[in-house]
Amino acid sequence: MSLAPVFIILTMVFLVVLVLLLFTIMKGVGFKILFSVFKVRLKERKGVGHVRIVYPTGGEDLHAFNFREIEEGGFYEPIGKDKGKYIMRTQYISRNFFGIPTISYRAGDPEPINPTKWIPSAMSAIGLDTMFAKHARSQQTKDPLAEFIIKNFKLLALMVGILLGGLLFIILNQNDALATCTIQASKSVVINASNLV
């Protein structure tokens, strides 16, 4: 028996697995970000950087863009025509983990994200206060008393135990005192009336 058919079958299996692996890598984040980083690194001195779009699902895209083409406060379309306009704010450009100048946006939000606070820069103080108040309310339980009991359960159990123990001690000693009084009251008392005049 010859090994040629076995070798051909193993080669075919290896090639199919390799093609599937390459397809997965190319459709995933790996090669796309790698090519974008190399593309931007070659043109970084000419003002090219990354525009990072963060999606609500947590995914993100990096797009190469020449920041010198657009002025401060102007609109630009880094993703492509009719795919969303974004406002340029140079004070929000920071270096990403590759060391490349990057400006970040949430998908559909024209204002950039402040890299120090990770919130959109155009949000008003009232809107921000409302957002944090809603978050605080959602984190609270409906009953503050129930939250206090849950947090201090051990201390409250110890206090109730001491209180019940003290009450039981008092009640048991009072029963002994009542029993003693009853015994003393049931004894017959003999009075010598000759001395009472």
C-alpha positions in Angstrom: 0.0 0.0 0.0 1.3 3.4 -0.9 1.3 6.5 1.3 0.5 8.9 -1.5 -3.3 8.8 -0.9 -2.9 9.3 2.9 -0.5 12.2 2.3 -3.0 13.8 -0.2 -5.9 13.5 2.2 -3.9 14.9 5.1 -2.7 17.8 2.9 -6.3 18.6 1.9 -7.5 18.5 5.5 -4.6 20.8 6.5 -5.4 23.3 3.7 -9.1 23.4 4.6 -8.2 24.1 8.2 -5.7 26.7 7.2 -8.2 28.5 4.9 -10.8 28.5 7.6 -8.3 29.8 10.1 -7.1 32.6 7.8 -10.7 33.5 7.0 -11.5 33.8 10.7 -8.5 35.9 11.4 -9.1 38.2 8.5 -12.8 38.7 9.4 -11.9 39.2 13.0 -9.9 42.0 14.6 -6.4 40.6 14.1 -5.3 41.5 10.6 -7.6 44.4 10.2 -6.1 46.3 13.1 -2.6 45.1 12.2 -2.8 46.5 8.7 -4.3 49.8 10.0 -1.5 50.2 12.5 1.2 49.7 9.8 -0.6 52.0 7.4 -0.8 54.8 10.0 2.8 54.3 11.3 4.1 54.9 7.7 2.2 58.2 7.4 2.2 59.4 11.0 4.6 62.3 10.3 2.2 63.6 7.7 -0.6 64.0 10.3 -2.3 60.6 9.9 -3.8 59.0 13.0 -6.6 56.7 14.0 -10.3 57.5 14.4 -11.7 55.0 16.8 -15.4 54.2 16.6 -16.8 52.3 19.7 -20.1 50.5 19.1 -22.7 49.8 21.8 -21.9 46.1 21.7 -18.3 46.8 22.8 -16.7 46.3 19.4 -14.6 49.0 17.9 -13.1 49.9 14.6 -9.9 51.9 13.8 -9.9 54.0 10.7 -6.8 55.8 9.4 -7.5 59.5 8.9 -5.3 62.6 8.1 -6.1 65.1 10.9 -4.4 67.9 9.0 -7.2 67.8 6.4 -9.8 69.1 8.7 -9.9 72.2 11.0 -10.9 72.4 14.6 -14.7 72.2 15.0 -15.2 71.1 11.4 -17.2 68.1 10.3 -15.6 65.1 8.6 -16.5 61.6 7.6 -13.7 59.2 8.5 -15.7 56.0 7.9 -16.9 57.1 4.4 -19.5 59.1 2.6 -23.0 59.1 4.2 -21.8 56.9 7.1 -21.9 59.5 9.8 -20.4 62.9 10.3 -18.1 63.6 13.3 -16.9 66.9 14.8 -13.1 67.4 15.1 -11.9 68.4 18.6 -8.1 68.4 18.7 -8.0 68.6 22.5 -9.4 65.0 22.7 -6.7 63.4 20.6 -4.6 61.1 22.7 -2.2 58.3 22.0 -3.6 54.8 21.9 -1.9 51.5 23.1 0.1 51.5 19.8 1.4 55.0 20.5 -0.6 56.4 17.6 -2.6 59.7 17.9 -6.3 58.6 18.2 -9.6 60.4 18.6 -12.5 58.2 19.9 -16.2 58.4 19.2 -19.2 56.4 20.1 -21.1 55.1 17.1 -23.7 57.7 16.1 -22.5 60.3 18.5 -20.9 63.3 16.6 -19.0 64.6 19.7 -15.7 62.9 20.6 -15.1 61.0 23.9 -13.0 62.7 26.5 -10.2 60.2 27.0 -9.7 61.0 30.7 -13.4 60.6 31.7 -14.7 58.4 28.9 -17.8 60.5 28.4 -18.9 62.5 25.4 -17.6 66.1 25.7 -20.8 67.8 24.7 -23.0 66.5 27.5 -24.3 69.3 29.7 -23.8 69.4 33.4 -27.6 68.9 34.0 -27.6 65.9 31.7 -24.6 64.4 33.4 -26.1 65.0 36.9 -29.4 63.3 35.7 -27.5 60.3 34.3 -25.5 59.8 37.6 -28.7 60.2 39.7 -30.5 57.6 37.6 -27.6 55.2 38.0 -27.5 55.8 41.8 -31.2 55.2 42.1 -31.0 52.0 40.1 -28.2 50.7 42.4 -30.3 51.3 45.5 -32.7 48.8 46.9 -36.3 49.9 47.3 -36.3 49.9 51.1 -33.4 51.6 52.9 -34.2 49.6 56.1 -33.9 46.3 54.2 -30.5 47.5 52.9 -29.3 48.4 56.4 -30.4 45.0 57.7 -28.6 43.2 54.9 -25.4 45.1 55.5 -25.4 44.8 59.3 -27.0 41.3 59.7 -24.3 39.9 62.0 -24.3 42.9 64.3 -28.1 43.0 64.5 -28.2 39.2 65.2 -25.7 39.6 68.0 -27.7 42.5 69.5 -31.0 40.6 69.3 -29.3 37.5 71.0 -28.0 39.7 73.8 -31.4 41.3 74.3 -33.2 37.9 74.4 -30.6 36.4 76.7 -31.0 39.4 79.1 -34.8 39.2 79.0 -34.7 35.4 79.6 -32.3 35.9 82.5 -34.6 38.5 84.1 -37.7 36.4 83.4 -36.2 33.3 84.9 -34.9 35.1 88.0 -38.3 36.8 88.4 -40.0 33.4 88.4 -37.7 32.2 91.1 -38.5 35.4 93.1 -42.3 34.8 92.6 -41.9 31.2 93.6 -40.1 32.2 96.8 -42.8 34.8 97.6 -45.5 32.2 97.0 -43.8 29.7 99.3 -43.3 32.3 102.0 -47.0 33.4 101.7 -48.4 29.9 101.9 -46.6 29.2 105.2 -48.9 29.4 108.2 -48.0 32.1 110.6 -48.6 31.7 114.3 -49.1 34.9 116.2 -48.9 35.2 120.0 -51.7 37.6 120.8 -50.8 37.9 124.5 -48.0 40.3 123.7 -50.2 42.6 121.5 -52.0 44.6 124.2 
